[in-house]
Amino acid sequence: MKFRKTKLAISSLSIYRNLLKDPVINKFVELIDCLCSGKDAIDNAAAFLNLYNDFFFALASSSTSFSDYIIDKIIYDDNPFAQRCSTGEKCGHLTDAAKKDLETLQLIANISSKEIKAQAQEHYYDVEIAQGPLSELPEWDQSSSLTELPGPRREIKEKLYHSSNWGECLPDLSRFYRETGTGTFAQYYAFMWERHGNTGFFKGVASPDPIRLAELYSYEQERKEVLENTLQFLKGYQANNVLLYGDRGTGKSSTVKALVNEYHVKGLRIIEVSKEYLSDFPEIIRLLRGRSQKFIIFVDDLTFDDSTANYTALKAVLEGGLESRPSNVVIYVTSNRRHLVKETFSDRPDSLDTDEIHKNDSVQEKLSLADRFGITVVFTAPDKDKYLEIASALAEQRGLQVPQDVLKREALRWANRHNGRSPRTACQFIDWLEGHLAL
């Protein structure tokens, strides 16, 4: 009787109906359907064994307990109720539907493998040959793991896991959706914009570069300007688009990544867009408009060979076209070129190697792109003393016991043999030194 009620409850899911399409939950539903089929033939017992093991395999592949799995799906589901919560809209009649669904999902999550095995043995009692395999079926874990979750996600997961009635957790869940977002923007904080055919989408990055601000040495003044603009942005005030340009390996990209690692718990997200997809900017902005999170659209190592469609798309967004940049989006660009556009001798106004009449106008249009960033921060290659200071700081951070004269001598030798003096070169040297000392 319990499993028949469970089957009906599953069928009644409305707000969280997307979860029925999930591969693990879908296999669980098929398993319950099989138990409620009313058949007791050996063929149906074999079908049950297959379904049970299919579900067990799918759940084991997720490396989590069934209760944890369902809680995660609830937290990251992108449904009408969650969407309204994330934008601060009133949910009205959706609230009651969401509350009922949460109670149903808790009913499913609490069903143990022991219960299902016991019901199967009773259901197929007259199939003697099936009793052995049924009793030997593996059991899945019902415990929870909360240790690796950051901030808000850990809090809401703990709330659900320790609650005897998930429906009563609806206010906490609503607050989570409002503060953290829904779907992929709640699950990840770093994204790549990718395309599949004619469709663009945000691909979550499961393991983003973990660099933190505390791990970056020198260039404090340069980072301070970017940090202040980002904090201003996070607090809801007007913020500028930022161009970080200068010598390679000086920490331009690391600065942007470290900011997001520092403040993603406050709703900051980063979306990296490659140069070839800059023409997708209008689509990206439309998808981000109105969301509660703050988004940095990050374009790394940008240069243009000519006034291409991609150049025009970026210029339009920076200038503010007919469709304005929403207040929850800023653009951070890194480049090794001050003007972003590759210049040639033929670009000079006095060059005869062109058919263009008003050539100077075109040159000025190209060079003016960088001026459309509100803030421009310059990262220059360090001098010898600053380079050695960075190398010494990194060695101290990693606990490397090396005499300073030896460290400095080897650091300079490394720079001469490899990529010249830069924070990146210093980090590469310390990586080598740490391994060398360990061996």
C-alpha positions as CSV (number, residue, x, y, z in Angstrom):
1,M,0.0,0.0,0.0
2,K,2.8,2.4,0.9
3,F,4.4,2.1,-2.5
4,R,1.1,2.6,-4.4
5,K,0.7,5.9,-2.4
6,T,4.2,6.8,-3.3
7,K,3.6,6.2,-7.0
8,L,0.5,8.5,-6.8
9,A,2.4,11.1,-4.9
10,I,5.2,11.1,-7.6
11,S,2.6,11.5,-10.3
12,S,1.3,14.6,-8.5
13,L,4.5,16.6,-8.6
14,S,3.9,19.9,-10.3
15,I,6.4,22.7,-9.5
16,Y,9.4,20.3,-9.2
17,R,8.2,18.2,-12.2
18,N,11.6,18.6,-13.9
19,L,13.1,16.2,-11.4
20,L,11.1,13.3,-13.0
21,K,13.3,13.7,-16.1
22,D,16.5,13.3,-14.0
23,P,18.1,10.0,-14.9
24,V,18.6,8.8,-11.3
25,I,15.1,9.8,-10.1
26,N,13.5,8.5,-13.3
27,K,15.1,5.0,-12.6
28,F,13.7,5.1,-9.1
29,V,10.2,5.9,-10.4
30,E,10.5,2.9,-12.8
31,L,11.5,0.8,-9.9
32,I,8.4,1.8,-7.8
33,D,6.2,1.3,-10.9
34,C,7.5,-2.3,-11.2
35,L,6.8,-3.0,-7.5
36,C,3.2,-1.7,-8.1
37,S,2.6,-3.7,-11.3
38,G,0.7,-6.5,-9.6
39,K,2.6,-9.2,-11.4
40,D,4.5,-11.9,-9.7
41,A,5.9,-13.9,-12.6
42,I,9.6,-14.7,-12.8
43,D,9.9,-12.4,-15.8
44,N,8.7,-9.4,-13.8
45,A,11.1,-10.4,-10.9
46,A,14.0,-10.3,-13.4
47,A,12.8,-6.9,-14.6
48,F,12.7,-5.7,-11.0
49,L,16.3,-6.9,-10.4
50,N,17.4,-5.1,-13.6
51,L,15.7,-1.9,-12.5
52,Y,17.0,-2.0,-9.0
53,N,20.6,-2.5,-10.2
54,D,20.2,0.2,-12.9
55,F,19.1,2.6,-10.2
56,F,21.8,1.6,-7.8
57,F,24.5,2.0,-10.5
58,A,23.2,5.4,-11.5
59,L,23.1,6.6,-7.8
60,A,26.5,5.1,-7.1
61,S,27.9,7.0,-10.1
62,S,26.7,10.3,-8.6
63,S,28.9,9.6,-5.5
64,T,26.2,10.7,-3.1
65,S,23.4,9.3,-1.0
66,F,19.8,9.2,-2.4
67,S,18.7,11.8,0.2
68,D,21.6,14.1,-0.7
69,Y,20.9,13.6,-4.4
70,I,17.3,14.7,-4.1
71,I,18.2,17.7,-1.9
72,D,20.8,18.8,-4.4
73,K,18.2,18.6,-7.2
74,I,15.8,20.6,-5.2
75,I,18.4,23.3,-4.5
76,Y,19.5,23.6,-8.1
77,D,16.1,23.1,-9.9
78,D,15.2,25.9,-12.2
79,N,11.4,26.0,-11.9
80,P,8.7,28.7,-12.0
81,F,8.6,29.0,-8.1
82,A,12.4,29.3,-7.9
83,Q,12.6,31.8,-10.7
84,R,10.1,34.1,-9.1
85,C,11.9,33.9,-5.8
86,S,15.2,34.8,-7.4
87,T,13.8,38.0,-9.0
88,G,11.8,39.0,-5.8
89,E,8.4,38.4,-7.4
90,K,5.4,37.2,-5.4
91,C,4.8,33.5,-5.8
92,G,1.1,33.4,-5.0
93,H,-0.5,30.0,-5.6
94,L,2.9,28.5,-6.6
95,T,3.8,28.5,-2.9
96,D,1.3,25.8,-1.9
97,A,2.2,23.7,-4.9
98,A,5.9,23.9,-4.0
99,K,5.2,23.0,-0.4
100,K,3.3,19.9,-1.4
101,D,6.0,18.9,-3.8
102,L,8.7,19.2,-1.1
103,E,6.7,16.9,1.1
104,T,6.4,14.4,-1.7
105,L,10.1,14.5,-2.5
106,Q,11.0,14.0,1.2
107,L,8.7,10.9,1.1
108,I,10.8,9.6,-1.8
109,A,14.1,10.5,-0.3
110,N,13.3,8.6,3.0
111,I,12.5,5.3,1.2
112,S,15.4,3.0,2.1
113,S,16.8,0.1,0.1
114,K,15.8,-2.3,3.0
115,E,12.1,-1.3,2.5
116,I,12.2,-1.9,-1.2
117,K,14.0,-5.2,-0.8
118,A,11.5,-6.4,1.8
119,Q,8.6,-5.4,-0.4
120,A,10.1,-7.1,-3.4
121,Q,10.6,-10.4,-1.5
122,E,7.0,-10.2,-0.4
123,H,5.8,-9.3,-3.9
124,Y,7.7,-12.1,-5.5
125,Y,7.3,-14.7,-2.7
126,D,6.1,-17.4,-5.0
127,V,9.1,-17.0,-7.3
128,E,11.4,-19.2,-5.3
129,I,14.4,-18.8,-7.6
130,A,14.3,-15.0,-7.1
131,Q,14.5,-15.0,-3.3
132,G,18.3,-15.4,-3.3
133,P,19.2,-12.6,-5.7
134,L,16.6,-10.3,-4.0
135,S,18.2,-10.8,-0.6
136,E,21.7,-10.1,-2.0
137,L,20.8,-6.8,-3.6
138,P,23.2,-4.0,-2.6
139,E,21.9,-1.2,-0.3
140,W,22.4,2.5,-0.9
141,D,23.5,5.1,1.6
142,Q,21.0,7.3,3.5
143,S,23.6,9.5,5.2
144,S,24.5,13.1,4.2
145,S,27.8,14.8,3.4
146,L,28.0,18.6,4.1
147,T,31.6,19.2,4.7
148,E,32.7,20.5,1.3
149,L,29.8,22.9,0.6
150,P,30.4,26.6,0.9
151,G,28.2,29.1,2.7
152,P,24.5,29.4,1.6
153,R,24.4,26.0,-0.1
154,R,25.6,24.2,3.1
155,E,23.1,26.1,5.2
156,I,20.0,25.2,3.1
157,K,21.2,21.6,2.7
158,E,21.6,21.3,6.4
159,K,18.2,22.8,7.0
160,L,16.5,20.3,4.6
161,Y,18.5,17.3,5.9
162,H,17.7,17.9,9.5
163,S,14.0,18.8,8.9
164,S,11.2,16.3,9.5
165,N,9.0,18.4,7.1
166,W,10.6,19.8,4.0
167,G,7.5,21.8,3.3
168,E,8.2,23.9,6.4
169,C,11.6,24.8,4.9
170,L,10.0,26.7,2.1
171,P,10.8,30.2,3.4
172,D,14.5,29.2,3.8
173,L,14.5,27.8,0.3
174,S,12.8,30.9,-1.1
175,R,15.5,33.1,0.6
176,F,18.2,30.8,-0.9
177,Y,16.8,31.2,-4.4
178,R,16.6,35.0,-4.0
179,E,20.2,35.3,-2.7
180,T,22.0,32.6,-4.7
181,G,19.9,32.2,-7.8
182,T,18.4,29.1,-9.5
183,G,19.6,26.3,-11.7
184,T,23.1,26.5,-13.0
185,F,23.8,29.9,-11.4
186,A,23.2,28.4,-8.0
187,Q,25.3,25.4,-8.7
188,Y,28.3,27.1,-10.2
189,Y,29.9,30.5,-10.0
190,A,32.2,30.3,-13.0
191,F,31.0,29.7,-16.6
192,M,32.2,29.4,-20.2
193,W,29.9,30.7,-22.9
194,E,29.8,28.0,-25.6
195,R,27.8,27.2,-28.7
196,H,26.2,24.0,-30.0
197,G,25.1,24.6,-33.5
198,N,23.1,27.8,-33.5
199,T,22.4,27.7,-29.7
200,G,24.5,29.4,-27.1
201,F,24.6,28.3,-23.5
202,F,26.4,28.8,-20.2
203,K,28.6,25.8,-19.3
204,G,29.3,25.6,-15.6
205,V,33.0,25.1,-14.6
206,A,33.1,22.5,-11.8
207,S,36.7,23.3,-10.8
208,P,37.6,26.9,-11.5
209,D,41.1,28.2,-11.0
210,P,41.4,28.5,-7.2
211,I,43.7,31.5,-7.1
212,R,42.9,33.9,-4.2
213,L,43.7,37.6,-3.7
214,A,46.0,36.7,-0.7
215,E,48.1,34.5,-3.0
216,L,48.9,37.4,-5.4
217,Y,52.0,39.5,-4.5
218,S,52.9,43.0,-5.6
219,Y,50.7,45.1,-7.9
220,E,48.5,46.0,-4.8
221,Q,47.7,49.4,-6.2
222,E,46.6,48.0,-9.6
223,R,44.4,45.4,-7.9
224,K,43.0,47.9,-5.5
225,E,41.3,49.9,-8.3
226,V,39.7,46.7,-9.7
227,L,38.7,45.5,-6.3
228,E,37.0,48.8,-5.4
229,N,35.1,48.8,-8.6
230,T,34.0,45.2,-8.0
231,L,32.8,45.9,-4.4
232,Q,30.9,49.0,-5.7
233,F,29.2,46.7,-8.3
234,L,28.3,44.1,-5.7
235,K,26.7,46.7,-3.4
236,G,24.4,47.8,-6.2
237,Y,26.1,51.0,-7.1
238,Q,27.1,52.1,-10.6
239,A,30.3,50.4,-11.7
240,N,32.6,50.7,-14.7
241,N,33.7,48.3,-17.3
242,V,37.4,47.6,-16.8
243,L,40.4,47.1,-19.2
244,L,43.4,45.4,-17.6
245,Y,46.3,45.6,-20.0
246,G,50.1,45.3,-19.9
247,D,52.9,42.8,-20.1
248,R,52.2,39.1,-20.2
249,G,52.3,37.1,-17.0
250,T,51.8,40.1,-14.7
251,G,48.6,38.8,-13.1
252,K,45.8,40.5,-15.1
253,S,43.7,37.3,-15.5
254,S,44.5,36.0,-12.1
255,T,43.2,39.3,-10.5
256,V,39.8,38.8,-12.1
257,K,39.6,35.1,-11.2
258,A,40.7,35.8,-7.6
259,L,37.9,38.4,-7.2
260,V,35.2,35.9,-8.1
261,N,36.8,33.2,-5.8
262,E,36.6,35.8,-3.0
263,Y,33.1,37.1,-3.5
264,H,31.0,34.4,-5.2
265,V,29.3,33.7,-1.8
266,K,28.0,37.3,-2.1
267,G,26.4,36.5,-5.5
268,L,29.3,37.4,-7.9
269,R,29.5,35.2,-11.0
270,I,32.0,35.2,-13.9
271,I,31.3,34.2,-17.5
272,E,34.3,33.8,-19.8
273,V,33.5,34.7,-23.4
274,S,36.1,33.9,-26.1
275,K,36.8,36.4,-28.8
276,E,35.0,34.4,-31.5
277,Y,31.7,34.6,-29.5
278,L,31.7,38.4,-28.9
279,S,28.9,38.8,-31.4
280,D,26.8,36.8,-28.9
281,F,27.0,39.7,-26.4
282,P,23.3,40.8,-27.0
283,E,22.1,37.3,-26.4
284,I,24.2,36.8,-23.3
285,I,23.0,40.1,-21.8
286,R,19.4,39.3,-22.4
287,L,19.8,35.9,-20.6
288,L,21.4,37.7,-17.6
289,R,19.1,40.7,-17.3
290,G,16.8,40.6,-14.2
291,R,18.7,38.0,-12.3
292,S,19.7,38.6,-8.7
293,Q,23.3,37.7,-9.1
294,K,26.1,40.1,-10.3
295,F,27.9,39.0,-13.4
296,I,31.4,39.8,-14.7
297,I,31.6,39.0,-18.4
298,F,35.3,38.2,-18.8
299,V,37.2,38.4,-22.1
300,D,40.8,37.2,-21.7
301,D,43.8,38.2,-23.8
302,L,41.8,40.2,-26.4
303,T,43.1,41.7,-29.6
304,F,41.5,42.5,-32.9
305,D,43.1,42.2,-36.3
306,D,40.6,44.4,-37.9
307,S,37.2,46.0,-37.4
308,T,35.3,42.7,-37.5
309,A,31.7,42.0,-36.4
310,N,33.1,40.9,-33.0
311,Y,34.8,44.2,-32.6
312,T,31.5,46.0,-33.5
313,A,29.5,43.9,-31.0
314,L,31.9,44.7,-28.1
315,K,31.9,48.4,-29.1
316,A,28.1,48.5,-29.1
317,V,27.8,47.0,-25.6
318,L,30.5,49.3,-24.2
319,E,29.0,52.4,-25.7
320,G,25.4,51.5,-24.7
321,G,23.3,50.7,-27.7
322,L,19.5,50.6,-28.0
323,E,19.5,47.6,-25.6
324,S,21.5,48.9,-22.6
325,R,23.8,46.9,-20.5
326,P,21.9,45.8,-17.4
327,S,23.0,47.0,-13.9
328,N,23.9,43.4,-12.9
329,V,26.6,43.0,-15.6
330,V,30.1,44.5,-16.1
331,I,32.7,43.7,-18.6
332,Y,36.3,43.0,-17.6
333,V,38.8,42.6,-20.5
334,T,42.5,41.7,-20.3
335,S,44.9,42.4,-23.2
336,N,48.6,42.8,-23.9
337,R,47.7,45.8,-26.2
338,R,46.7,49.2,-25.0
339,H,44.3,49.8,-27.9
340,L,43.2,46.2,-28.3
341,V,43.5,46.5,-32.1
342,K,46.5,45.2,-34.0
343,E,48.1,48.1,-35.9
344,T,50.3,47.9,-39.0
345,F,52.4,50.4,-41.0
346,S,49.6,50.6,-43.5
347,D,47.3,52.0,-40.8
348,R,49.3,55.2,-40.6
349,P,47.3,58.2,-41.9
350,D,50.2,59.1,-44.3
351,S,50.4,55.6,-45.7
352,L,49.6,55.2,-49.4
353,D,48.9,51.5,-49.1
354,T,45.1,51.9,-49.0
355,D,42.1,52.8,-51.1
356,E,40.2,54.4,-48.2
357,I,39.7,58.2,-48.5
358,H,39.1,59.0,-44.9
359,K,41.6,56.6,-43.5
360,N,42.4,58.7,-40.4
361,D,38.7,58.3,-39.3
362,S,38.9,54.5,-39.4
363,V,42.2,54.5,-37.5
364,Q,40.7,56.7,-34.8
365,E,37.6,54.4,-34.6
366,K,39.8,51.4,-34.0
367,L,42.0,53.1,-31.4
368,S,39.0,54.6,-29.5
369,L,37.7,51.2,-28.3
370,A,39.9,51.1,-25.3
371,D,38.6,54.6,-24.3
372,R,35.1,53.2,-23.8
373,F,36.2,51.3,-20.7
374,G,35.5,53.4,-17.6
375,I,38.6,52.1,-15.9
376,T,42.0,51.1,-17.4
377,V,44.6,49.5,-15.2
378,V,48.2,49.0,-16.4
379,F,50.2,46.0,-15.3
380,T,53.9,46.4,-16.2
381,A,56.7,43.8,-16.0
382,P,58.5,43.9,-12.6
383,D,62.0,45.2,-12.3
384,K,64.6,42.9,-10.8
385,D,64.0,43.8,-7.2
386,K,60.2,43.3,-7.5
387,Y,60.6,40.0,-9.3
388,L,62.9,38.7,-6.5
389,E,60.5,40.0,-3.9
390,I,57.6,38.0,-5.5
391,A,59.7,34.8,-5.7
392,S,60.7,35.2,-2.0
393,A,57.1,35.7,-1.0
394,L,56.0,32.6,-2.9
395,A,58.8,30.5,-1.4
396,E,57.8,31.6,2.1
397,Q,54.1,30.9,1.5
398,R,55.0,27.3,0.5
399,G,57.4,26.8,3.4
400,L,60.5,26.3,1.3
401,Q,63.7,26.5,3.3
402,V,66.2,28.0,0.9
403,P,69.0,30.6,1.7
404,Q,68.1,33.9,0.2
405,D,71.2,34.3,-1.8
406,V,70.6,30.8,-3.4
407,L,66.9,31.6,-4.0
408,K,67.7,34.9,-5.7
409,R,70.5,33.5,-7.8
410,E,68.4,30.6,-9.0
411,A,65.3,32.8,-9.6
412,L,67.3,35.2,-11.8
413,R,68.8,32.3,-13.7
414,W,65.4,30.8,-14.3
415,A,64.1,34.2,-15.6
416,N,67.0,34.5,-18.0
417,R,66.5,30.9,-19.4
418,H,62.8,31.0,-19.6
419,N,60.2,33.8,-20.0
420,G,61.8,36.9,-18.5
421,R,60.8,38.6,-15.3
422,S,57.1,38.4,-14.4
423,P,54.9,37.1,-11.5
424,R,54.1,34.1,-13.7
425,T,57.8,33.3,-14.2
426,A,58.3,33.6,-10.5
427,C,55.5,31.1,-9.8
428,Q,56.9,28.7,-12.4
429,F,60.3,28.9,-10.8
430,I,58.8,28.2,-7.3
431,D,56.9,25.2,-8.8
432,W,60.2,23.8,-10.2
433,L,62.1,24.6,-7.0
434,E,59.5,22.9,-4.8
435,G,59.6,19.7,-6.8
436,H,63.4,19.9,-7.1
437,L,63.8,20.1,-3.3
438,A,61.3,17.3,-2.7
439,L,63.3,15.0,-5.0
